Amino acid sequence: MEEDKIITRIARIKGQLDGIEKMYKEKRNCLEVVQQVSAVRSALAGLAREILTEETVSCLRENKEGKMREMLKKMSSF
């Protein structure tokens, strides 16, 4: 189920954020911390694309053409 995939991705991102917090508290090398921040940003963009794709497919099934165009426009910004 698509919802399960989304929830799994969110949980993974939460874990990454917890890891960043721990790294920062441990005063780890700033480049390592920033690299992890960049990974989270990419993961969030992927999550947004996945959610928008899921909604776009739903719109196609329900023939909601106007909403579909809006979703596709949003997707192109990620």
C-alpha positions in Angstrom: 0.0 0.0 0.0 1.3 3.5 -0.9 0.4 4.9 2.5 2.7 2.4 4.2 5.6 3.5 1.9 5.0 7.1 2.8 4.9 6.4 6.5 8.1 4.4 6.2 9.8 7.2 4.5 8.7 9.7 7.1 10.0 7.4 9.9 13.3 7.2 8.1 13.5 11.0 7.8 12.7 11.3 11.5 15.6 8.9 12.3 17.9 11.0 10.1 16.9 14.1 12.0 17.5 12.4 15.3 20.9 11.4 14.1 21.7 15.0 13.1 20.7 16.2 16.5 23.0 13.7 18.1 25.9 14.5 15.9 25.5 18.2 16.6 25.3 17.6 20.4 28.5 15.5 20.1 30.1 18.4 18.3 30.9 16.2 15.3 32.7 17.7 12.3 30.5 20.4 10.9 31.0 19.0 7.3 29.6 15.6 8.4 26.6 17.3 10.0 25.9 19.5 6.9 26.2 16.4 4.7 23.5 14.7 6.8 21.3 17.9 6.6 21.7 17.8 2.8 20.7 14.1 2.8 17.5 15.0 4.8 16.7 17.8 2.4 16.9 15.3 -0.5 14.8 12.8 1.4 12.2 15.5 2.1 12.1 16.4 -1.6 11.7 12.8 -2.5 8.9 12.4 0.0 7.1 15.5 -1.4 7.4 14.1 -4.9 6.0 10.7 -3.7 3.0 12.3 -2.0 2.3 14.5 -5.0 2.7 11.6 -7.4 0.3 9.6 -5.3 -2.2 12.4 -5.4 -1.8 12.9 -9.1 -2.5 9.3 -9.8 -5.6 9.6 -7.7 -6.7 12.6 -9.7 -6.2 10.7 -12.9 -8.3 7.8 -11.6 -11.0 10.3 -10.6 -10.6 12.4 -13.7 -9.9 15.6 -11.8 -8.1 17.4 -14.6 -7.7 20.8 -13.0 -6.3 19.5 -9.8 -4.0 17.2 -11.7 -2.4 20.1 -13.6 -1.9 21.9 -10.2 -0.2 18.8 -8.8 2.1 18.4 -11.8 3.1 22.0 -11.5 4.0 21.5 -7.9 6.0 18.4 -8.7 8.2 20.3 -11.2 9.4 22.5 -8.3 11.0 19.6 -6.5 
